[in-house]
Amino acid sequence: GSALVQQIAENAAEPAVIPEKVAAILRAMRAAMDQG
């Protein structure tokens, strides 16, 4: 849902995100888009 996308966007905005977290965020974004 849009709330999940907003949460992902907020997480992606964190300045100290490590690559592993970035990968997890990208997977979550793809899953969210697949579900619409």
N, C-alpha and C positions, 0 to 999 in steps of 0.2 A: 504493500500500500504506500500512499504518499508519505505517511509518517515514517515508514522505514527508510524511504529515499532521503527524507530530511535528516534523519539520524545519521545515515551514511555520509551525507554531505557535511554535517557538523564534524564527524569523526575525521573526514578527509581534510578538514581545515586545520586540524591540530598541527602545530609547527614541528613537533618532535616525533611524528609517526615513524615507526621503523618499517623497513621493507616488508617484513613478515606481516605486519598489520595492514599495510597497503594491499598486499596480495589478498588478504582475507576480505578487505573492503570491496575489492574488485569482484571477487567471487560473489559476495552478497549483492552487489549491484546487478550482476548478470542474473542471479536467481530472482531478484525483484522484478527485473524487466521481463524475464520469461513468464512470470506469473501475472504481469500486467499491473 
